């Protein structure tokens, strides 16, 4: 994402999220614990706009997405979204659904790794947010449920039908999206939906430890790896290896590649600059 901005200034306060920045790591917390962090129109819009802002700063090297209280995110708020959408016309509904998809695209396209720290419920849109992350770190209380067919909608919401088969395979994805079945942490780990299963109550701590490890590493290499993983999902092999070659040629001309060699020959740890 381009770092160039127009007249807009950075947002000083986000009404629907809690945002903390510390030494290259952003922590974004869904903070409606009384509602199991159910999403509202404003929360979706804030996530979309926040990820765009953070992508332009070049100071964020990893992001942790977490939920406050008893769970990660219970999905769209039943009254504030599901109830409200019943009174919207088709054009307004299309705008809303495009916005939710823009959030998922922003998670996938931002130039830094995103780690979802999952405990308790991750349901509906909450499950898709976790799915869109690069890593899902979860404790044994975590349970995922793609509930869209349970409310009479397509299971392919917010890009779920694109992403989930690529993470867990078509068979598991068909079952989860068609039936809306709940998947608890042990099975989620078995089918590859969870990247790391932690001890009880340790998901946030483990997610931040991973974020720290990533933030201390070669940020440009991480950004390009993420971009290639997304871009090459639908490419033929010939196009993929050509894109890999062009990317490596660019990175081989970067400062971090030269720094690795200098550190190796100097028998010291590399000092990554993300350039």
C-alpha positions in Angstrom: 0.0 0.0 0.0 1.3 3.4 -1.0 2.7 5.6 1.9 1.7 8.8 0.1 -1.2 10.7 1.6 -3.3 13.6 0.6 -4.7 16.2 3.0 -6.1 13.9 5.6 -4.4 13.8 9.0 -4.0 10.7 11.1 -7.1 9.9 13.2 -6.3 10.9 16.8 -9.0 8.7 18.3 -10.9 5.6 17.2 -14.4 5.5 18.7 -15.1 1.8 18.1 -11.7 0.2 18.7 -8.9 0.4 21.2 -5.6 1.0 19.5 -2.2 0.8 21.1 1.2 1.3 19.3 4.4 0.3 20.9 7.8 -0.2 19.3 6.5 -1.4 15.9 3.7 -3.5 17.2 0.0 -2.3 16.9 -2.6 -3.9 19.2 -6.1 -3.4 18.0 -8.7 -4.5 20.6 -12.4 -5.1 20.0 -13.7 -3.5 23.2 -17.4 -4.2 23.7 -17.1 -7.0 26.3 -20.7 -6.7 27.4 -21.7 -7.7 23.8 -19.0 -10.3 23.3 -17.4 -7.6 21.1 -20.2 -7.8 18.5 -19.4 -5.6 15.5 -21.4 -2.5 14.5 -21.4 -0.4 11.3 -18.9 1.9 13.0 -16.6 -0.9 14.1 -16.4 -2.2 10.5 -15.7 1.3 9.2 -13.0 1.9 11.9 -11.2 -1.4 11.1 -11.2 -0.6 7.4 -9.9 3.0 7.9 -7.4 2.1 10.7 -5.7 -0.6 8.6 -5.3 1.8 5.7 -3.8 4.4 8.0 -1.4 2.0 9.7 -0.4 0.6 6.3 0.8 4.1 5.3 2.9 4.8 8.4 5.7 2.3 7.7 6.3 2.2 11.5 4.0 -0.8 12.2 5.8 -4.1 11.7 3.2 -6.4 13.2 -0.4 -6.2 14.4 -2.3 -8.1 17.1 -6.1 -8.2 16.8 -7.7 -9.2 20.1 -11.0 -9.2 21.9 -11.7 -7.9 25.4 -13.5 -9.9 28.0 -15.0 -13.4 27.6 -14.5 -13.9 23.8 -12.8 -12.7 20.6 -15.9 -11.6 18.6 -19.4 -12.9 18.4 -20.0 -11.4 14.9 -22.4 -8.7 13.8 -24.5 -7.2 16.5 -28.0 -8.7 16.2 -29.9 -5.4 16.8 -27.4 -2.9 15.5 -26.6 -4.7 12.2 -29.0 -7.6 11.6 -32.0 -5.7 12.7 -31.0 -2.5 11.0 -30.3 -4.2 7.6 -33.9 -5.3 7.4 -34.8 -1.7 6.7 -32.1 -1.0 4.1 -32.7 -1.1 0.3 -30.6 -3.2 -2.1 -28.1 -0.4 -2.8 -27.6 0.3 0.9 -27.1 -3.4 1.6 -24.6 -3.7 -1.2 -22.6 -0.8 0.3 -22.6 -2.5 3.7 -21.5 -5.8 2.3 -18.8 -4.3 0.2 -17.6 -2.5 3.4 -17.3 -5.7 5.3 -15.3 -7.2 2.4 -13.1 -4.2 2.4 -12.1 -5.0 6.0 -11.0 -8.5 5.0 -9.1 -7.2 2.0 -7.4 -4.6 4.3 -6.3 -7.4 6.6 -4.9 -9.5 3.7 -3.3 -6.6 1.9 -1.7 -4.6 4.7 2.1 -4.8 4.5 2.6 -6.3 7.9 1.7 -9.6 9.5 -1.7 -9.7 11.4 -2.0 -12.1 14.4 -5.5 -12.9 15.7 -5.4 -13.7 19.5 -8.5 -15.8 19.9 -10.1 -16.9 23.2 -13.7 -17.9 23.6 -16.1 -17.3 20.7 -15.1 -16.3 17.2 -18.4 -16.4 15.4 -19.8 -15.1 12.1 -17.8 -12.1 11.1 -15.5 -12.6 14.1 -14.5 -16.0 12.6 -13.8 -14.4 9.2 -11.7 -11.7 10.8 -9.6 -14.4 12.5 -9.5 -16.4 9.3 -8.2 -13.4 7.3 -5.3 -12.9 9.7 -1.9 -14.4 8.8 -1.7 -16.2 12.2 -4.4 -17.4 14.5 -3.1 -17.9 18.1 -5.7 -19.5 20.3 -6.2 -21.0 23.7 -8.3 -24.1 24.5 -11.4 -22.0 25.1 -11.5 -20.9 21.4 -14.3 -22.0 19.2 -15.0 -20.9 15.7 -18.4 -20.8 14.0 -19.2 -19.5 10.5 -22.9 -19.0 11.2 -24.1 -17.2 8.1 -26.4 -20.1 6.8 -27.9 -20.2 10.3 -29.4 -16.8 9.7 -30.5 -17.5 6.2 -27.5 -16.1 4.3 -24.7 -17.5 2.2 -21.8 -19.1 4.0 -19.5 -17.3 1.5 -19.6 -14.0 3.4 -16.7 -11.5 3.5 -14.5 -13.7 1.4 -14.9 -16.8 3.6 -15.6 -19.1 0.6 -12.3 -17.9 -0.9 -10.1 -18.0 2.2 -11.4 -21.0 4.2 -10.8 -23.7 1.6 -7.2 -22.4 1.2 -6.6 -22.8 4.9 -8.4 -26.0 5.8 -9.2 -27.6 2.4 -12.5 -27.8 0.5 -14.0 -30.6 2.4 -13.7 -29.0 5.8 -14.6 -25.6 4.4 -17.8 -27.0 2.8 -18.9 -28.5 6.2 -18.1 -25.4 8.2 -19.7 -22.9 5.8 -22.7 -25.0 4.8 -23.7 -26.3 8.2 -22.4 -23.5 10.4 -21.0 -26.0 12.8 -19.0 -24.9 15.8 -15.3 -26.0 15.8 -13.6 -26.1 19.1 -9.9 -25.5 19.6 -8.6 -29.1 19.4 -10.3 -29.8 16.0 -9.4 -26.3 14.8 -5.8 -27.1 15.4 -6.1 -30.5 13.7 -7.6 -29.1 10.5 -5.1 -26.2 10.4 -7.5 -23.4 11.3 -5.3 -22.5 14.4 -1.6 -21.6 13.9 -0.7 -22.1 17.5 -2.6 -23.5 20.4 -1.6 -22.1 23.8 -2.3 -22.9 27.4 -5.5 -21.6 28.9 -5.6 -17.8 29.0 -2.3 -17.4 27.2 -3.4 -16.5 23.7 -2.9 -12.7 24.0 0.6 -13.2 25.6 1.6 -15.7 22.9 0.2 -13.5 20.1 2.3 -10.6 21.4 5.4 -12.7 21.6 4.9 -13.7 18.0 4.3 -10.1 17.0 7.5 -9.0 18.8 9.4 -11.7 17.0 8.0 -10.6 13.6 8.5 -6.9 14.4 12.2 -7.5 15.3 12.7 -9.3 12.0 13.2 -8.1 8.3 9.9 -6.2 7.8 10.3 -5.8 4.0 10.9 -9.5 3.6 7.8 -10.3 5.7 5.7 -7.8 3.7 6.7 -9.3 0.4 6.2 -12.8 1.6 2.6 -11.9 2.7 2.0 -10.2 -0.6 3.2 -13.2 -2.6 1.2 -15.7 -0.5 -2.0 -13.7 -1.4 -1.1 -13.0 -5.0 0.0 -16.5 -6.0 -3.1 -18.3 -4.7 -4.7 -18.1 -8.1 -1.6 -17.9 -10.3 -0.2 -20.7 -12.6 3.3 -21.9 -11.6 5.0 -20.1 -14.4 3.6 -16.7 -13.3 4.4 -17.5 -9.7 8.1 -18.3 -10.2 8.5 -15.2 -12.4 6.9 -13.1 -9.7 9.2 -14.8 -7.1 12.2 -14.0 -9.3 11.4 -10.4 -9.7 10.7 -10.0 -5.9 13.9 -11.7 -4.9 15.9 -9.5 -7.3 14.5 -6.4 -5.7 15.2 -7.7 -2.2 18.7 -8.8 -3.1 19.3 -5.1 -3.9 18.1 -4.1 -0.4 19.9 -3.1 2.7 18.6 -6.0 4.8 20.1 -8.6 2.4 23.5 -6.9 2.6 23.1 -6.5 6.4 22.6 -10.3 6.7 25.9 -10.9 5.0 27.7 -8.3 7.0 26.3 -9.8 10.3 27.1 -13.3 9.2 30.7 -12.6 8.4 31.1 -10.3 11.4 29.6 -13.1 13.7 26.9 -10.8 15.1 23.1 -10.6 15.0 21.7 -8.7 12.0 20.2 -5.2 12.6 17.2 -5.3 10.4 16.0 -2.0 9.0 13.1 -3.1 6.8 14.8 -1.7 3.7 
